């Protein structure tokens, strides 16, 4: 059900209306775009079978993945799907699955070079691989670290040209790299930079994400009071 006065519920309603219209006119591309977006919205609202899953109504992840992979005309929709899945899994803390989705999305990155979707993908893919690094084998850790670094370098290029939009993203990815490398003081400064930049430029969702990751960083080091704050 949709709660009255819930902004995310209003977004869900808009997405559902768009999906219904796309189905009526049989616009396959938009059906897939709205379906993936609706899955992310619903999981953030806690109304999917499990947090981080995109499944809803007749929308089923394995079936959608098979359908998209079998239709070369839907490569953009497939990239969009993997981006939404990476985001959903990162929010759920399921980093291994998020990293796997990121690898799948990377194959299709070329489809969306001119779309802002690539910015979302780069950030969440970096966070997915950084999180997966924590529990990966020594062999896989190198693979994940290389992926984090690759995504960070592109975000940093964007940040140099548009710091208002990308500085917070670059700082957050850099903080995760510093954490992995054991540069504790650098990580602290970079988490704070990400939080401050996101706040200054109105990216409230990135501010929340940076706070959450900073909290996990401090908790892992036994600073419970700082982490909770």
Secondary structure, 3 states (H helix, E strand, C coil): CCCCCCHHHHHHHHHHHHHHHHHHCCCHHHHHHHHHHHHHHHHHCCCCCCCCCCCECCECHHHHHHHHHCCHHHHHHHHHHHHHHHHHHHHHCCHHHHHHHHHHHHCCHHHHCCCCHHHHHHHHHHHHHHHHHCCCCHHHHHHHHHHHHHHHHHHHHHHHHCHHHHHHHHHHHHHHHHHHHCCHHHHHHHHHHHHHHHHHCCCHHHHHHHHHHHHHHHHHCCCHHHHHC
